């Protein structure tokens, strides 16, 4: 007799990305020559996890009692202020109306959005290519996932498809929660242009007259953008007061502290009463799930965000890591285009998606050659962040077979 409720009896035994990563590492441990382009963690060109030294030192400098004690349920005020100040460093208008709540990584922010802006049975809206755990999070919230076609034939964001999806959801479930990962979209690597952001904002404002719309910008890879990472924020000003504007902020990629599990959900809410109500809802959700976050981690990240010397040092270290990643991106672009690989505009970030029919079968053939990528519907996700530059040619050859 199974005691689990029926809807939970068919859960996968292991996350598919972590399963592929485990298999790749097991083969490496046996002495095989393997290219592991599965996991979303930056590796150096020696195949070791890239860790920003200043961030690691800041974590180790936090004393024992700070790790042992409880953090405030919503996170320490200093941490929350630092996140808001950093995210909106160039946007005082947004900074003035923002609130934040600490979460265990950006994933916690996504969880809070689903719990507070959709009813069970309703559908999250996102792009046709999306980070797989969006589905897992929706399942856990008793919700579904609806997607719209991400790219036009010309390779731009398909705003017309988004508009149609917004119309359908507003007509059927009377509200929309829209997850959008940008810049350096996971899994495609795509970063939207200013005109694309402008068109998206105009679409959301127009549709907001039909019902409540919440946009969550998943900024996990913000620090790895090829250009000004905050340039798009000014395009969001028209949303204030018309669309609930959320951000999932994460220290995982920003400071290469993946296991620290420090993040935040940030909301820009011009109305003071709604701002207080939203803040209370987030705090309540914290208490009802993880209770509170890692006190030592919050303290370490706060120092990295606010101490001028530490910030300058960690920014320089991150720039060096970005240079390594950009070098891999350039190598990929130079080799992939002559091979005829089809993929979105790719300028930076951890991943790129190569469009491919029979992706699951092709990924299996690649594994036989010792090259690991993540199959998706109609595409292969390639984590260049975890592949050495010297292995890019082998990776491209396997993708092009």
C-alpha positions as CSV (number, residue, x, y, z in Angstrom):
1,X,0.0,0.0,0.0
2,X,1.3,3.4,-1.0
3,X,0.7,6.1,1.6
4,X,1.7,9.0,-0.6
5,X,-1.2,10.9,-2.1
6,X,-1.8,9.8,-5.7
7,X,-0.6,12.9,-7.3
8,X,2.8,12.5,-5.7
9,X,3.4,8.8,-6.4
10,X,5.0,9.3,-9.9
11,X,7.6,11.9,-8.9
12,X,11.0,11.4,-10.7
13,X,13.7,9.8,-8.5
14,X,16.3,12.3,-9.6
15,X,16.6,15.7,-11.3
16,X,17.5,15.0,-14.9
17,X,20.3,17.6,-15.1
18,X,21.9,16.4,-11.8
19,X,21.6,12.8,-13.0
20,X,23.5,13.6,-16.2
21,X,26.1,15.5,-14.3
22,X,26.5,12.6,-11.9
23,X,27.0,10.2,-14.8
24,X,29.5,12.5,-16.5
25,X,31.5,12.8,-13.3
26,X,31.5,9.1,-12.7
27,X,33.0,8.5,-16.1
28,X,35.6,11.2,-15.5
29,X,36.5,9.4,-12.2
30,X,37.0,6.2,-14.2
31,X,39.6,8.0,-16.3
32,X,37.4,8.5,-19.4
33,X,37.8,11.6,-21.6
34,X,34.5,13.5,-21.0
35,X,33.2,16.9,-21.9
36,X,30.6,17.8,-19.2
37,X,28.4,20.7,-20.4
38,X,25.4,19.9,-18.2
39,X,25.5,21.8,-14.9
40,X,24.9,25.5,-14.4
41,X,28.0,26.2,-12.4
42,X,31.1,28.0,-13.7
43,X,34.2,25.9,-14.0
44,X,37.7,27.1,-14.7
45,X,39.8,25.8,-17.6
46,X,41.3,23.2,-15.3
47,X,37.8,21.7,-14.8
48,X,37.6,23.0,-11.2
49,X,34.7,24.9,-9.7
50,X,35.4,28.6,-10.2
51,X,35.0,30.4,-6.8
52,X,35.5,34.1,-6.3
53,X,38.2,34.2,-3.6
54,X,36.8,37.4,-1.9
55,X,33.4,35.8,-1.7
56,X,34.8,32.7,-0.1
57,X,36.9,34.7,2.3
58,X,33.8,36.7,3.3
59,X,31.9,33.5,4.1
60,X,34.8,32.1,6.2
61,X,35.1,35.4,8.1
62,X,31.6,35.1,9.5
63,X,32.0,33.9,13.1
64,X,30.3,30.9,14.6
65,X,27.5,32.6,16.6
66,X,26.3,34.4,13.4
67,X,25.9,31.0,11.7
68,X,24.2,29.4,14.7
69,X,21.6,32.1,15.4
70,X,18.2,32.5,13.7
71,X,17.9,35.2,11.0
72,X,14.8,37.4,11.0
73,X,12.0,35.6,9.1
74,X,12.1,38.0,6.2
75,X,15.8,38.4,6.3
76,X,18.1,40.9,8.0
77,X,17.2,44.6,7.2
78,X,20.8,45.3,6.2
79,X,20.7,42.4,3.7
80,X,17.3,43.5,2.2
81,X,18.4,47.1,1.9
82,X,21.7,46.0,0.2
83,X,19.9,43.9,-2.3
84,X,17.4,46.6,-3.2
85,X,20.2,49.2,-3.4
86,X,22.4,47.0,-5.6
87,X,19.6,45.8,-8.0
88,X,18.3,49.4,-8.5
89,X,21.6,51.3,-8.3
90,X,20.7,53.2,-11.5
91,X,16.9,53.4,-10.8
92,X,16.0,55.6,-7.8
93,X,12.3,55.5,-8.8
94,X,12.1,51.8,-8.5
95,X,14.3,51.7,-5.4
96,X,11.9,54.0,-3.6
97,X,8.9,51.7,-4.0
98,X,10.8,48.3,-3.6
99,X,10.5,45.8,-0.8
100,X,12.5,42.6,-0.5
101,X,12.3,39.3,1.4
102,X,15.2,36.8,1.8
103,X,14.8,33.4,0.2
104,X,17.0,30.3,-0.1
105,X,18.4,31.2,-3.5
106,X,16.5,32.6,-6.5
107,X,14.4,29.4,-6.4
108,X,12.8,30.5,-3.2
109,X,11.8,33.7,-4.9
110,X,10.1,31.8,-7.7
111,X,8.3,29.6,-5.1
112,X,6.9,32.7,-3.3
113,X,5.7,34.1,-6.5
114,X,3.8,31.0,-7.4
115,X,2.3,30.7,-3.9
116,X,1.1,34.3,-3.7
117,X,0.1,35.3,-7.3
118,X,-1.6,32.2,-8.6
119,X,-4.4,30.0,-7.2
120,X,-4.0,26.2,-7.2
121,X,-5.0,24.8,-10.6
122,X,-4.0,28.0,-12.5
123,X,-1.1,28.2,-15.0
124,X,2.2,29.9,-14.8
125,X,3.1,31.6,-18.1
126,X,6.7,31.5,-19.5
127,X,8.6,31.1,-22.7
128,X,8.6,27.9,-24.7
129,X,12.2,27.3,-23.7
130,X,12.5,27.5,-19.9
131,X,14.5,26.3,-16.9
132,X,13.1,22.8,-16.1
133,X,12.5,23.5,-12.3
134,X,9.8,26.1,-13.2
135,X,7.7,23.0,-13.9
136,X,8.8,21.4,-10.7
137,X,7.9,24.5,-8.7
138,X,4.6,24.8,-10.4
139,X,3.8,21.1,-9.6
140,X,4.6,21.7,-6.0
141,X,2.3,24.7,-5.9
142,X,-0.5,22.7,-7.5
143,X,-0.2,24.8,-10.7
144,X,0.4,24.1,-14.3
145,X,2.8,25.7,-16.9
146,X,1.7,27.3,-20.1
147,X,4.2,28.5,-22.6
148,X,4.2,30.8,-25.6
149,X,6.5,30.6,-28.7
150,X,9.7,32.3,-27.6
151,X,11.3,33.3,-30.9
152,X,10.0,34.7,-34.2
153,X,11.4,33.4,-37.5
154,X,13.9,36.2,-37.3
155,X,15.1,35.2,-33.9
156,X,13.6,38.0,-31.8
157,X,11.3,37.6,-28.8
158,X,7.8,36.8,-30.1
159,X,5.8,39.5,-28.5
160,X,2.7,38.7,-30.6
161,X,2.7,35.2,-29.2
162,X,3.1,36.6,-25.7
163,X,0.2,39.0,-26.3
164,X,-2.1,36.1,-27.4
165,X,-1.1,34.0,-24.4
166,X,-1.9,36.9,-22.1
167,X,-5.3,37.3,-23.7
168,X,-6.1,33.6,-23.2
169,X,-5.0,33.5,-19.6
170,X,-6.9,36.7,-18.7
171,X,-10.0,35.4,-20.3
172,X,-9.8,32.0,-18.6
173,X,-8.1,32.3,-15.2
174,X,-8.5,36.1,-14.8
175,X,-4.9,36.6,-13.8
176,X,-1.4,36.1,-15.1
177,X,1.9,35.2,-13.5
178,X,4.7,35.5,-16.1
179,X,8.3,34.3,-15.4
180,X,10.9,35.8,-17.7
181,X,14.6,35.0,-17.3
182,X,16.7,37.8,-18.7
183,X,19.5,38.6,-19.4
184,X,21.5,35.5,-20.3
185,X,18.3,33.4,-20.5
186,X,18.5,29.8,-19.2
187,X,18.6,27.7,-21.3
188,X,19.0,29.6,-24.6
189,X,21.6,32.2,-23.6
190,X,19.5,34.9,-25.2
191,X,19.5,38.5,-23.9
192,X,16.7,40.8,-24.9
193,X,17.4,44.2,-26.6
194,X,16.1,47.5,-25.4
195,X,13.4,47.6,-28.2
196,X,12.3,44.1,-27.2
197,X,11.9,45.1,-23.6
198,X,10.0,48.2,-24.7
199,X,7.6,46.2,-26.9
200,X,7.1,43.7,-24.0
201,X,6.3,46.5,-21.6
202,X,3.8,48.1,-23.9
203,X,2.1,44.7,-24.4
204,X,1.8,44.1,-20.6
205,X,0.5,47.6,-19.9
206,X,-2.1,47.2,-22.6
207,X,-3.3,43.9,-21.3
208,X,-3.2,45.0,-17.7
209,X,-6.6,46.7,-18.2
210,X,-8.1,43.3,-18.5
211,X,-7.0,41.9,-15.2
212,X,-4.1,41.5,-12.7
213,X,-0.7,40.7,-14.3
214,X,2.5,39.9,-12.4
215,X,5.8,39.9,-14.2
216,X,8.7,38.2,-12.4
217,X,12.1,38.9,-13.9
218,X,14.4,36.1,-13.0
219,X,17.8,37.9,-12.8
220,X,19.9,34.8,-11.9
221,X,22.5,35.7,-14.5
222,X,22.3,39.5,-14.4
223,X,26.0,39.9,-13.4
224,X,27.1,38.0,-16.5
225,X,25.5,40.2,-19.1
226,X,27.6,41.3,-22.0
227,X,26.5,44.9,-21.8
228,X,25.1,47.1,-19.0
229,X,23.2,44.6,-16.9
230,X,20.7,47.2,-15.6
231,X,20.0,49.0,-18.9
232,X,16.6,47.2,-19.3
233,X,15.3,48.5,-16.0
234,X,14.3,51.9,-17.3
235,X,12.1,50.2,-19.8
236,X,10.0,48.8,-17.0
237,X,9.0,52.2,-15.5
238,X,5.6,52.2,-17.3
239,X,4.7,48.9,-15.5
240,X,4.8,50.6,-12.0
241,X,1.3,50.7,-10.6
242,X,-0.2,48.8,-13.5
243,X,1.6,45.4,-13.3
244,X,3.0,43.7,-10.2
245,X,6.7,43.8,-10.9
246,X,8.9,41.2,-9.2
247,X,12.5,40.2,-9.3
248,X,14.1,36.9,-8.3
249,X,17.6,37.9,-7.1
250,X,20.3,35.3,-6.4
251,X,23.7,35.2,-4.8
252,X,24.4,31.8,-6.2
253,X,25.8,32.9,-9.6
254,X,26.6,36.5,-8.6
255,X,29.1,35.4,-6.0
256,X,29.7,31.7,-7.1
257,X,28.2,30.7,-3.8
258,X,25.7,28.1,-5.1
259,X,25.5,26.1,-1.9
260,X,25.1,29.0,0.4
261,X,21.4,29.3,-0.7
262,X,21.0,33.1,-0.4
263,X,18.5,35.0,-2.5
264,X,15.6,37.4,-2.4
265,X,12.3,38.2,-3.9
266,X,12.0,41.9,-4.7
267,X,8.7,43.7,-5.5
268,X,8.2,47.2,-6.8
269,X,4.9,48.4,-5.5
270,X,4.0,52.2,-5.7
271,X,0.9,51.9,-3.5
272,X,1.9,52.0,0.2
273,X,-1.0,49.8,1.4
274,X,-0.4,47.1,-1.3
275,X,3.3,47.3,-0.6
276,X,2.7,46.5,3.1
277,X,0.3,43.7,2.2
278,X,2.7,42.1,-0.2
279,X,5.5,42.3,2.3
280,X,3.3,40.6,4.9
281,X,2.4,37.9,2.5
282,X,6.0,37.1,1.7
283,X,6.9,36.9,5.4
284,X,4.0,34.6,6.1
285,X,5.1,32.3,3.2
286,X,8.7,32.2,4.7
287,X,7.3,31.1,8.0
288,X,5.2,28.4,6.3
289,X,8.0,26.9,4.3
290,X,11.7,27.3,5.3
291,X,10.9,29.6,8.3
292,X,14.0,31.7,7.9
293,X,17.2,31.8,5.8
294,X,20.9,31.2,6.5
295,X,21.9,33.9,9.0
296,X,25.7,33.6,8.3
297,X,25.1,33.6,4.6
298,X,23.0,36.7,4.8
299,X,25.7,38.4,6.7
300,X,28.5,37.4,4.3
301,X,26.6,38.5,1.2
302,X,25.6,41.8,2.9
303,X,29.3,42.6,3.4
304,X,30.0,41.8,-0.2
305,X,27.3,44.1,-1.3
306,X,28.1,47.0,1.0
307,X,31.8,47.0,2.0
308,X,33.5,49.1,-0.7
309,X,36.8,47.3,-0.6
310,X,35.2,43.8,-0.7
311,X,32.8,44.9,-3.4
312,X,35.7,46.2,-5.6
313,X,37.7,43.1,-5.1
314,X,34.9,40.7,-5.8
315,X,33.8,42.7,-8.9
316,X,37.3,42.5,-10.3
317,X,37.3,38.7,-9.7
318,X,34.0,38.3,-11.4
319,X,35.2,40.3,-14.3
320,X,38.0,37.9,-14.7
321,X,35.6,35.0,-14.6
322,X,33.4,36.7,-17.2
323,X,36.4,37.1,-19.5
324,X,36.9,33.4,-19.3
325,X,33.2,32.8,-20.1
326,X,33.2,35.3,-22.9
327,X,36.2,33.6,-24.5
328,X,34.3,30.3,-24.5
329,X,31.2,32.1,-26.1
330,X,33.4,33.6,-28.8
331,X,35.0,30.2,-29.5
332,X,31.6,28.6,-29.7
333,X,30.3,31.2,-32.1
334,X,33.3,31.0,-34.4
335,X,33.1,27.3,-34.6
336,X,29.3,26.7,-34.5
337,X,28.2,29.0,-37.3
338,X,30.4,27.4,-40.1
339,X,29.0,24.0,-38.9
340,X,25.4,25.3,-39.6
341,X,24.3,24.9,-36.0
342,X,21.0,26.8,-35.3
343,X,20.8,28.7,-32.0
344,X,19.6,32.1,-30.7
345,X,21.8,35.2,-30.6
346,X,24.4,34.4,-28.0
347,X,26.5,37.1,-26.5
348,X,27.2,35.8,-22.9
349,X,26.0,33.9,-20.0
350,X,26.2,30.3,-18.8
351,X,24.2,28.5,-21.5
352,X,23.3,28.3,-25.1
353,X,20.5,26.2,-26.7
354,X,21.1,24.5,-30.1
355,X,17.9,23.7,-32.0
356,X,17.8,20.1,-32.9
357,X,15.2,17.5,-34.0
358,X,15.3,14.3,-32.1
359,X,17.2,16.0,-29.3
360,X,17.0,13.1,-26.8
361,X,18.4,10.6,-29.3
362,X,21.1,13.0,-30.4
363,X,22.1,13.7,-26.8
364,X,22.4,9.9,-26.2
365,X,24.7,9.5,-29.2
366,X,26.8,12.4,-27.9
367,X,27.1,10.7,-24.5
368,X,28.5,7.6,-26.3
369,X,31.3,9.9,-27.5
370,X,31.8,11.3,-24.0
371,X,30.1,14.6,-24.6
372,X,27.3,15.5,-22.2
373,X,24.6,18.1,-22.8
374,X,21.0,18.4,-21.6
375,X,18.2,17.4,-24.1
376,X,15.0,19.4,-24.3
377,X,12.0,19.4,-26.6
378,X,13.5,20.2,-30.0
379,X,16.8,21.4,-28.6
380,X,20.0,20.7,-26.7
381,X,21.1,22.9,-23.7
382,X,24.8,23.4,-23.7
383,X,26.4,24.7,-20.4
384,X,29.5,26.4,-21.7
385,X,30.0,27.6,-18.2
386,X,31.2,24.1,-17.2
387,X,33.1,23.2,-20.3
388,X,36.8,24.1,-20.8
389,X,37.6,26.3,-23.8
390,X,39.9,23.6,-25.1
391,X,36.9,21.3,-25.3
392,X,34.6,23.7,-27.3
393,X,35.7,22.3,-30.7
394,X,35.0,18.7,-29.6
395,X,31.6,19.9,-28.2
396,X,30.7,21.7,-31.5
397,X,31.7,18.7,-33.6
398,X,29.5,16.4,-31.5
399,X,26.5,18.8,-31.7
400,X,26.9,19.1,-35.5
401,X,27.0,15.3,-36.2
